[in-house]
Amino acid sequence: MDKKINVAIDYYTEQGDRILRKVNTASNITADELIKYGEEMAVIEYKLTALEIAKEN
């Protein structure tokens, strides 16, 4: 089970990094896009937090 949690953590970490790279490299990002990416990051961070807690238990 621990291996599956680590795989999921790696996956969501990469997804978060992908969003950050996209936002940081965009030169003409709209407010709507920024909000959308922020919402996606919030979901990813929530999942990562839950996975870290599951890993500890």
N, C-alpha and C positions, 0 to 999 in steps of 0.2 A: 504493500500500500504506500509505503514511504517513497518508493521509486516513482509511482504514478503522481504523487503530490509534487515531487521535484520536477517532473516533466511538465506538469501544468503550470508551476511557478515559472519555469523557463519560457514557456509559451506566452504567458501573459506579460512577462517582463519584456519580451521581444515585441509584443504588440504595443505596449506602452512606449517603448523606445522608437518604434516606427512612427507613431503619432507625433512624438516630440520632434523627431527629425523633420517630419513633414511641416509642422508648424514653424519650427526654427528656420527652415530654409525658404519658406514662402515669403515673397516680397510684397504680395498684394492680397493678403488674406482678408476676407470679409468678416464682419462681426458675427454673422450667422454661422460661418464655417468655424470660427473660433469657439463659439458656444457649443457647436456640435462636437468638436474635438474635446472640449472640456467635459462634456457629458460622457463621452466614450472613456476618457481617462478616469473619471470618477468610478465608472463601472469596473474598469480594470483594477484600480486601486482597491476597491471593495473586495473583489475576488482574490487579489493577492493577500490582503489582510486575512481573509477567511482561510486561505490555504496555509498561511504561516501559522495560524492558530491551530489548525488541524495537524500540522506537522509537529508542533510542540506537544500535542496530546497524543 
